[in-house]
Amino acid sequence: MSFSVDKSSLPSSYAEYNLGGRWRLFDATIGVRDDSPSGGRITFQALVDGRSVMKRELGVGESEKVKINVSGALRLMLKVSFTAGEHYDNYSYGSWGDARLSQQSEPL
């Protein structure tokens, strides 16, 4: 899933999911898409039932695998935001690649 973030009018984008307490693990590879302006940085954040459980800042060409314990959680919010101090006025795209929920007990 990709989120578009426009510095001039939309400082962040998010999606929220109802988990209903049925899942154990959320994992994805986060990164800034290659078609984003160079020099731009985006902050990725995951909130479980309103509590921040993961926050990473990445730029173009960087990616990171994340695993988040969502055992018993009712809601999962995935958010991308501009990081302060960007030198561009354009769109950037934060991606949560290969995002999935599982019920298996995998090591975090």
N, CA, C and O of each residue as an XYZ file, in Angstrom:
432
protein
N       0.828     -1.154      0.000
C       0.000      0.000      0.000
C       0.879      1.225      0.000
O       1.899      1.263      0.687
N       0.487      2.241     -0.776
C       1.263      3.474     -0.888
C       0.446      4.641     -0.381
O      -0.770      4.704     -0.566
N       1.142      5.566      0.266
C       0.524      6.782      0.755
C       1.228      7.955      0.109
O       2.457      7.985      0.056
N       0.466      8.925     -0.387
C       1.023     10.131     -0.962
C       0.991     11.229      0.089
O      -0.010     11.392      0.787
N       2.083     11.985      0.208
C       2.159     13.071      1.173
C       2.577     14.326      0.434
O       3.646     14.351     -0.176
N       1.750     15.381      0.475
C       2.014     16.659     -0.172
C       2.402     17.665      0.902
O       1.580     18.008      1.751
N       3.634     18.139      0.877
C       4.154     19.034      1.913
C       3.315     20.291      2.079
O       3.128     20.750      3.206
N       2.802     20.866      0.990
C       2.117     22.154      1.080
C       0.695     22.056      1.608
O       0.187     23.028      2.168
N       0.042     20.922      1.450
C      -1.367     20.882      1.863
C      -1.729     19.700      2.758
O      -2.757     19.743      3.434
N      -0.936     18.675      2.782
C      -1.286     17.484      3.541
C      -0.053     16.965      4.263
O       0.737     16.230      3.670
N       0.135     17.334      5.548
C       1.367     16.958      6.223
C       1.490     15.473      6.549
O       2.587     14.995      6.838
N       0.385     14.742      6.508
C       0.466     13.305      6.764
C      -0.720     12.595      6.128
O      -1.753     13.199      5.838
N      -0.542     11.311      5.923
C      -1.617     10.445      5.435
C      -1.633      9.209      6.315
O      -0.602      8.798      6.847
N      -2.813      8.618      6.463
C      -2.891      7.424      7.294
C      -4.024      6.528      6.824
O      -4.936      6.953      6.114
N      -3.934      5.287      7.242
C      -5.014      4.313      7.044
C      -5.182      3.611      8.379
O      -4.203      3.319      9.065
N      -6.426      3.343      8.743
C      -6.704      2.676     10.010
C      -7.516      1.418      9.742
O      -8.436      1.414      8.924
N      -7.158      0.351     10.447
C      -7.766     -0.950     10.218
C      -8.355     -1.508     11.509
O      -7.766     -1.382     12.582
N      -9.515     -2.120     11.388
C     -10.163     -2.797     12.509
C      -9.645     -4.226     12.554
O      -9.943     -5.030     11.671
N      -8.869     -4.541     13.586
C      -8.290     -5.882     13.704
C      -9.169     -6.829     14.504
O      -9.061     -8.046     14.358
N     -10.030     -6.288     15.342
C     -10.942     -7.114     16.106
C     -10.289     -8.100     17.050
O     -10.927     -9.069     17.464
N      -9.031     -7.878     17.401
C      -8.338     -8.763     18.325
C      -7.996    -10.133     17.758
O      -7.644    -11.040     18.512
N      -8.094    -10.300     16.431
C      -7.919    -11.622     15.804
C      -6.514    -11.913     15.303
O      -6.237    -13.047     14.913
N      -5.611    -10.930     15.297
C      -4.305    -11.114     14.672
C      -3.192    -11.033     15.704
O      -3.373    -10.487     16.792
N      -2.031    -11.589     15.344
C      -0.881    -11.591     16.262
C       0.268    -10.717     15.773
O       0.978    -10.115     16.577
N       0.453    -10.646     14.442
C       1.630     -9.984     13.902
C       1.291     -9.217     12.632
O       0.539     -9.700     11.786
N       1.849     -8.023     12.506
C       1.796     -7.247     11.268
C       3.237     -7.080     10.811
O       4.096     -6.679     11.596
N       3.504     -7.385      9.553
C       4.851     -7.133      9.044
C       4.785     -6.541      7.652
O       3.840     -6.779      6.900
N       5.815     -5.757      7.320
C       5.882     -5.060      6.039
C       7.321     -4.599      5.821
O       8.153     -4.645      6.727
N       7.590     -4.155      4.600
C       8.836     -3.464      4.290
C       8.461     -2.027      3.981
O       7.722     -1.759      3.033
N       8.976     -1.098      4.789
C       8.649      0.310      4.596
C       9.744      0.989      3.796
O      10.911      0.603      3.866
N       9.355      2.012      3.030
C      10.343      2.767      2.268
C       9.698      3.911      1.517
O       8.480      3.964      1.346
N      10.546      4.827      1.073
C      10.110      5.962      0.253
C      10.286      5.545     -1.200
O      11.374      5.149     -1.617
N       9.197      5.640     -1.969
C       9.264      5.192     -3.363
C      10.308      5.960     -4.157
O      10.576      7.131     -3.886
N      10.893      5.286     -5.138
C      11.955      5.872     -5.961
C      11.490      7.059     -6.791
O      12.318      7.872     -7.201
N      10.178      7.186     -7.053
C       9.699      8.316     -7.850
C       9.410      9.546     -6.993
O       8.825     10.515     -7.479
N       9.812      9.517     -5.732
C       9.720     10.683     -4.852
C      10.918     11.589     -5.109
O      11.950     11.118     -5.587
N      10.801     12.897     -4.799
C      11.940     13.798     -4.997
C      13.133     13.380     -4.145
O      12.966     12.928     -3.012
N      14.334     13.532     -4.694
C      15.521     13.200     -3.910
C      15.677     14.210     -2.780
O      15.278     15.367     -2.909
N      16.251     13.768     -1.688
C      16.434     14.645     -0.542
C      15.282     14.631      0.431
O      15.421     15.086      1.567
N      14.137     14.111      0.002
C      12.974     14.071      0.872
C      13.057     12.944      1.885
O      13.609     11.882      1.595
N      12.514     13.169      3.069
C      12.477     12.153      4.113
C      11.059     12.068      4.647
O      10.357     13.072      4.769
N      10.652     10.840      4.963
C       9.300     10.584      5.469
C       9.416      9.813      6.778
O      10.289      8.960      6.940
N       8.524     10.129      7.701
C       8.438      9.384      8.948
C       7.296      8.389      8.838
O       6.172      8.761      8.502
N       7.581      7.132      9.120
C       6.597      6.058      9.143
C       6.261      5.779     10.599
O       7.150      5.701     11.447
N       4.971      5.630     10.883
C       4.566      5.354     12.259
C       3.429      4.343     12.259
O       2.532      4.392     11.417
N       3.481      3.432     13.213
C       2.388      2.474     13.434
C       1.869      2.684     14.848
O       2.639      2.783     15.804
N       0.548      2.750     14.958
C      -0.108      2.888     16.251
C      -1.043      1.711     16.457
O      -1.834      1.381     15.573
N      -0.959      1.083     17.602
C      -1.821     -0.040     17.959
C      -2.705      0.428     19.100
O      -2.220      0.780     20.176
N      -4.014      0.428     18.853
C      -4.984      0.921     19.835
C      -4.591      2.291     20.364
O      -4.698      2.556     21.562
N      -4.129      3.171     19.454
C      -3.796      4.549     19.790
C      -2.411      4.754     20.376
O      -2.023      5.893     20.634
N      -1.663      3.700     20.593
C      -0.324      3.790     21.188
C       0.731      3.581     20.104
O       0.697      2.590     19.376
N       1.671      4.527     20.006
C       2.741      4.408     19.019
C       3.658      3.235     19.380
O       4.205      3.179     20.482
N       3.818      2.303     18.437
C       4.657      1.125     18.678
C       5.849      1.056     17.725
O       6.744      0.232     17.914
N       5.869      1.915     16.703
C       6.973      1.921     15.753
C       7.016      3.290     15.087
O       5.987      3.814     14.660
N       8.221      3.868     15.001
C       8.405      5.148     14.312
C       9.793      5.143     13.685
O      10.795      4.993     14.385
N       9.853      5.310     12.352
C      11.116      5.300     11.623
C      11.114      6.431     10.608
O      10.076      6.763     10.036
N      12.285      7.020     10.387
C      12.456      8.058      9.369
C      13.336      7.497      8.265
O      14.424      6.985      8.527
N      12.854      7.597      7.016
C      13.594      7.064      5.870
C      13.594      8.062      4.725
O      12.702      8.904      4.619
N      14.608      7.959      3.864
C      14.688      8.778      2.664
C      14.631      7.912      1.420
O      14.543      6.687      1.502
N      14.683      8.563      0.267
C      14.649      7.855     -1.011
C      15.799      6.858     -1.057
O      16.934      7.197     -0.723
N      15.506      5.637     -1.470
C      16.511      4.588     -1.583
C      16.716      3.777     -0.312
O      17.467      2.801     -0.321
N      16.067      4.158      0.777
C      16.181      3.416      2.032
C      14.926      2.585      2.253
O      13.825      2.995      1.888
N      15.102      1.421      2.851
C      13.957      0.587      3.219
C      14.299     -0.170      4.491
O      15.465     -0.295      4.867
N      13.264     -0.671      5.143
C      13.461     -1.409      6.390
C      12.299     -2.374      6.581
O      11.142     -2.028      6.339
N      12.618     -3.579      7.016
C      11.569     -4.547      7.360
C      11.130     -4.284      8.797
O      11.957     -4.077      9.685
N       9.810     -4.295      9.008
C       9.277     -4.088     10.354
C       8.329     -5.224     10.706
O       7.598     -5.730      9.855
N       8.354     -5.617     11.980
C       7.425     -6.606     12.530
C       6.837     -5.995     13.790
O       7.562     -5.518     14.663
N       5.518     -6.017     13.872
C       4.826     -5.367     14.981
C       3.873     -6.348     15.631
O       3.049     -6.970     14.960
N       3.991     -6.481     16.930
C       3.089     -7.337     17.698
C       1.734     -6.644     17.808
O       1.634     -5.551     18.365
N       0.695     -7.281     17.276
C      -0.661     -6.732     17.348
C      -1.601     -7.677     18.099
O      -2.819     -7.595     17.943
N      -1.043     -8.567     18.906
C      -1.854     -9.549     19.649
C      -2.925     -8.844     20.477
O      -2.620     -7.975     21.293
N      -4.179     -9.229     20.257
C      -5.297     -8.690     21.008
C      -5.709     -7.278     20.637
O      -6.641     -6.741     21.236
N      -5.044     -6.659     19.669
C      -5.337     -5.269     19.301
C      -6.665     -5.149     18.563
O      -7.066     -6.031     17.805
N      -7.327     -4.027     18.813
C      -8.576     -3.734     18.116
C      -8.346     -2.893     16.863
O      -9.027     -3.084     15.855
N      -7.380     -1.953     16.919
C      -7.143     -1.045     15.801
C      -5.658     -0.941     15.483
O      -4.811     -0.967     16.376
N      -5.359     -0.824     14.186
C      -4.002     -0.575     13.709
C      -4.057      0.630     12.784
O      -4.815      0.640     11.814
N      -3.244      1.656     13.088
C      -3.137      2.821     12.213
C      -1.726      2.862     11.639
O      -0.744      2.759     12.374
N      -1.635      3.014     10.314
C      -0.375      3.175      9.607
C      -0.334      4.597      9.086
O      -1.270      5.043      8.422
N       0.738      5.311      9.378
C       0.803      6.735      9.090
C       2.135      7.085      8.442
O       3.171      6.531      8.810
N       2.113      8.002      7.477
C       3.328      8.574      6.902
C       3.222     10.086      7.011
O       2.157     10.660      6.784
N       4.343     10.735      7.364
C       4.371     12.191      7.557
C       5.671     12.746      7.007
O       6.685     12.050      6.952
N       5.631     14.018      6.598
C       6.873     14.691      6.245
C       7.713     14.853      7.487
O       7.189     15.062      8.581
N       9.006     14.757      7.320
C       9.953     15.021      8.393
C      10.377     16.480      8.264
O      10.589     16.965      7.152
N      10.500     17.167      9.357
C      10.835     18.593      9.347
C      12.115     18.860      8.573
O      13.067     18.082      8.630
N      12.120     19.973      7.849
C      13.333     20.435      7.195
C      13.522     19.990      5.762
O      14.642     20.060      5.256
N      12.467     19.529      5.072
C      12.618     19.141      3.674
C      12.862     20.388      2.824
O      12.435     21.487      3.180
N      13.549     20.205      1.703
C      13.897     21.318      0.817
C      13.195     21.187     -0.530
O      13.762     21.577     -1.551
N      12.005     20.662     -0.559
C      11.294     20.477     -1.811
C       9.814     20.774     -1.583
O       9.329     20.753     -0.452
N       9.118     21.048     -2.664
C       7.686     21.341     -2.599
C       6.955     20.432     -3.573
O       6.439     20.892     -4.591
N       6.911     19.176     -3.271
C       6.333     18.213     -4.182
C       5.774     17.046     -3.380
O       5.812     17.052     -2.150
N       5.263     16.061     -4.075
C       4.752     14.861     -3.431
C       5.879     13.892     -3.125
O       6.865     13.818     -3.859
N       5.730     13.159     -2.051
C       6.581     12.020     -1.756
C       5.664     10.847     -1.477
O       4.508     11.031     -1.096
N       6.174      9.652     -1.663
C       5.346      8.464     -1.540
C       5.982      7.482     -0.564
O       7.077      6.975     -0.804
N       5.298      7.224      0.519
C       5.751      6.234      1.482
C       5.007      4.934      1.247
O       3.781      4.928      1.130
N       5.736      3.839      1.179
C       5.120      2.536      0.901
C       5.303      1.570      2.067
O       6.360      1.511      2.695
N       4.244      0.820      2.334
C       4.270     -0.303      3.273
C       4.173     -1.544      2.385
O       3.088     -2.091      2.191
N       5.314     -1.984      1.847
C       5.344     -3.080      0.884
C       5.157     -4.444      1.523
O       5.584     -4.683      2.652
N       4.510     -5.333      0.781
C       4.267     -6.712      1.228
C       3.637     -6.752      2.615
O       3.922     -7.652      3.405
N       2.780     -5.778      2.907
C       2.145     -5.694      4.227
C       1.203     -6.881      4.428
O       0.434     -7.249      3.540
N       1.290     -7.470      5.630
C       0.403     -8.601      5.922
C       0.188     -8.748      7.424
O       1.025     -8.378      8.247
N      -0.952     -9.297      7.728
C      -1.287     -9.691      9.093
C      -1.230    -11.200      9.165
O      -1.605    -11.883      8.211
N      -0.766    -11.727     10.282
C      -0.759    -13.188     10.440
C      -1.195    -13.567     11.836
O      -1.122    -12.771     12.773
N      -1.652    -14.801     11.953
C      -2.059    -15.322     13.242
C      -1.001    -16.239     13.837
O      -1.159    -16.744     14.949
N       0.068    -16.448     13.097
C       1.158    -17.302     13.560
C       1.984    -16.566     14.599
O       2.076    -15.339     14.596
N       2.570    -17.333     15.469
C       3.469    -16.775     16.475
C       4.873    -16.779     15.917
O       5.597    -17.764     16.054
N       5.273    -15.658     15.272
C       6.599    -15.543     14.684
C       7.467    -14.706     15.608
O       6.957    -13.831     16.309
N       8.766    -14.959     15.620
C       9.646    -14.140     16.461
C       9.653    -12.693     16.014
O       9.660    -12.413     14.815
N       9.653    -11.767     16.967
C       9.735    -10.345     16.643
C      11.190     -9.998     16.587
O      11.540     -8.846     16.329
